[in-house]
Amino acid sequence: MNPETILSEMKKRMDGAILSLDKALSSMRTNRAHTGLVENIIVDYQGMEMPISQLAQVSVSDGQMLIIQPWDKSISETIARAISTSDIGMQPNVDGDLIRLTVPALTQERRNEIVKLVRKRTEEGKISVRNVRRSSIEEIRNLEKNSGLSQDESRRAQSKIQEITDDNIKIIEENSLNKEKEVLND
C-alpha cells in the first residue's frame, strides 16, 4: 500500500462519518414536519430490523403533520410503537392503515434538549473522524517502518492527514452550528 491509497481510503471513511452525522442531524426535529424525522427509525419487521423508509411511504401534510402509510397494513402498530419509543418526543396516532404524527411546537426546554443531542452527535462525529486519522497515521508509520518509505514522505503524508482531518472537523462544526440555529430559531 502507498500513501496515496491510504489518503484516499481515509477520505472515504471520513466522508462516511460526515454523512452518518448529517443523517442523524436531519432526523432531529425542528418546528416543521419533515420526513427525515422518522425515515431512519428502526422497526422490527419479521425478525429483521428495517428503517421506516423501507416499510412505508412517509409524507408531510399541512406542514405540521406526518402521514405514514405502511405497505404491509399489519405493521401499523409496530411502526407506531417504534416511533413512540424513539427519541423524537412525539406520540403517533394510528388511524386504520395510516399513522398520523402531529409535530407540536417546540418548547424552549425541548429546544435545549435537542441542542444538547446535536452537540452529543457532533462530538461522536468528531471522534469518528479522529479515529480514522489515528488509524491512517498508524498505517503511514507502519509503511515507513516496513517498506522503506522515507521520513520526509512519511511526515508529508501525516501532515496531509492532519490537514484533511482539520477540514472535516470544520465541516462537522459548521453543520452542527447550522442545525443548532435551525432548532433554536424556528
C-alpha positions in Angstrom: 0.0 0.0 0.0 1.2 3.5 -0.7 0.5 6.9 1.0 -1.9 8.0 -1.8 -4.0 4.8 -1.3 -4.1 5.4 2.5 -5.2 9.0 2.0 -7.9 8.0 -0.5 -9.3 5.4 1.9 -9.1 7.8 4.8 -11.1 10.4 2.8 -13.8 7.9 2.0 -14.1 6.8 5.7 -14.2 10.4 6.9 -16.9 11.3 4.2 -18.8 8.3 5.6 -18.6 9.7 9.1 -19.8 13.1 8.0 -22.7 11.5 6.0 -23.7 9.5 9.1 -23.7 12.6 11.2 -25.7 14.5 8.6 -28.3 11.7 8.6 -28.5 11.8 12.4 -28.9 15.6 12.4 -31.6 15.6 9.7 -33.7 13.2 11.9 -33.7 15.8 14.8 -36.8 17.8 14.8 -37.5 21.4 14.4 -40.9 23.1 14.3 -41.5 22.0 10.8 -42.6 18.4 9.9 -40.2 16.7 7.5 -39.9 13.1 6.5 -36.3 12.9 7.9 -37.8 12.9 11.4 -39.0 9.3 11.1 -37.4 7.7 8.0 -34.5 6.2 9.9 -36.3 5.0 12.9 -35.7 1.2 13.1 -38.6 -1.1 13.2 -38.5 -4.9 13.9 -40.3 -6.4 10.9 -40.5 -10.2 10.7 -37.3 -10.6 12.7 -35.3 -8.1 10.7 -34.5 -4.5 11.7 -35.5 -2.1 9.0 -35.9 1.7 8.8 -39.4 3.1 8.4 -38.5 4.4 4.9 -38.3 0.8 3.7 -41.6 -0.2 5.2 -43.9 2.7 4.5 -44.5 5.8 2.5 -43.8 8.9 4.6 -45.3 12.3 3.6 -45.9 15.7 5.0 -49.4 17.1 5.3 -50.1 20.8 6.1 -46.6 21.4 7.4 -47.3 20.2 10.9 -48.3 16.5 10.3 -46.5 13.5 9.0 -48.6 10.7 7.4 -47.0 7.3 7.4 -48.6 4.7 5.2 -47.2 1.2 5.7 -47.1 -1.0 2.6 -47.9 -4.0 4.8 -51.0 -2.9 6.8 -50.4 -5.4 9.6 -47.4 -3.5 10.9 -49.0 -0.1 11.7 -49.0 -0.8 15.4 -45.3 -2.0 15.3 -44.3 1.2 13.5 -46.3 3.3 15.9 -44.5 1.6 18.9 -41.1 2.2 17.3 -41.9 5.9 16.9 -43.2 6.3 20.4 -40.0 4.7 21.9 -37.7 6.7 19.7 -36.1 10.0 20.9 -38.1 12.3 18.7 -40.6 13.0 21.6 -43.9 12.6 19.7 -46.8 10.2 20.0 -48.2 8.6 16.9 -51.9 8.2 16.2 -52.9 5.0 14.4 -55.9 5.7 12.2 -56.8 2.5 10.4 -54.0 1.9 7.9 -52.4 5.3 8.4 -50.2 6.6 11.2 -50.5 10.3 11.8 -47.8 12.2 13.7 -48.5 15.8 14.7 -45.4 17.9 15.1 -46.2 20.1 18.1 -44.5 23.5 18.5 -41.2 23.1 20.4 -40.9 24.5 23.9 -37.7 26.2 24.9 -36.9 23.3 27.2 -37.3 20.8 24.3 -35.2 23.0 22.0 -32.4 23.0 24.6 -32.6 19.2 24.9 -32.4 18.9 21.1 -29.4 21.2 21.0 -27.7 19.0 23.7 -28.4 16.0 21.5 -27.0 17.8 18.4 -23.8 18.6 20.4 -23.5 15.0 21.5 -23.9 13.6 18.0 -21.4 16.2 16.8 -18.8 15.1 19.3 -19.4 11.5 18.2 -18.8 12.5 14.6 -15.5 14.3 15.5 -14.4 11.2 17.5 -15.1 9.1 14.5 -13.1 11.3 12.2 -10.2 11.4 14.7 -10.2 7.6 14.9 -9.9 7.4 11.1 -7.0 9.9 11.4 -5.3 7.8 14.0 -5.5 4.6 12.1 -4.3 6.3 8.9 -1.3 7.7 10.7 -0.6 4.3 12.1 -0.7 2.8 8.5 1.8 5.5 7.3 4.1 4.8 10.2 4.0 1.1 9.5 4.7 1.8 5.9 7.7 3.9 6.9 9.0 1.2 9.2 8.4 -1.8 7.0 8.9 -0.8 3.4 11.3 1.9 3.3 9.0 5.0 3.0 11.3 7.9 3.7 10.9 10.0 6.8 10.2 13.1 4.7 7.4 11.2 2.7 6.0 10.0 6.0 5.9 13.4 7.5 4.3 14.9 4.4 1.6 12.2 4.4 1.0 12.7 8.2 0.7 16.4 7.7 -1.7 15.9 4.8 -3.7 13.5 7.0 -3.9 16.2 9.7 -5.0 18.9 7.1 -7.8 16.7 5.8 -8.9 15.9 9.4 -9.0 19.6 10.3 -11.1 20.3 7.2 -13.5 17.5 8.1 -13.8 18.7 11.7 -14.6 22.2 10.4 -17.4 20.8 8.2 -18.8 18.9 11.1 -18.8 22.0 13.3 -20.5 24.1 10.6 -23.2 21.5 10.1 -23.7 21.4 13.8 -24.0 25.1 14.2 -26.5 25.3 11.3 -28.6 22.7 13.0 -28.5 24.4 16.3 -29.6 27.7 14.7 -32.4 25.9 12.9 -33.6 24.3 16.2 -33.4 27.5 18.2 -34.8 29.9 15.7 -37.7 28.0 14.1 
